């Protein structure tokens, strides 16, 4: 039996999203299940490649809650027929039941999808790759000019700051967060072990920076190195972030 492959429709959705917002975070993007995901949800549409997750990154115009709601409305109106169901912010909507036809209802799954939105695709429509986001986005955001760096500040690059990454950029990030802790701006956060590994403790400290310094809501503060957060922290702590 052939191994499952990613649905062309799912690949198209994420590729089109990146084309429209090229600097968006893709940390939580995904199509195929990881081994850990299979254990948590062995019947997921991800196992067949018939689903995709899109990362929440409001700073780059990709607000997962808003995008999921826009897509739900299109499904309800019959304008989008590829979608089986949508999960976002602890809610699920589908066209399966007449009593709750494309209306949000509580989602009781293990992952509430607060840091990304989930879209499952009907298997019979997995090859339909027509435009997904027409009408939601305007023109792509222009690529920013290279930031001037006359002082020779360290430059942290987004691709070096994924979860479980181990490198010098992570070490600089940890030192910056520890400086915030030392100065009392991150209440309730213990100093990080400066081991250059982007683990749970670093993610938690970055989440607290997003909440306590940037004023984000807890459910929208995943502790991921999105551009808006890294730019603010970099200005405070003497580094430049490159998306």
Beta strands, then each sheet from edge to edge (+ up, - down):
strand 1: 51-55
strand 2: 83-88
strand 3: 91-94
strand 4: 105-106
strand 5: 116-121
strand 6: 154-157
strand 7: 239-242
sheet 1: 1+ 5- 2+ 3- 4+
sheet 2: 6+ 7+
end
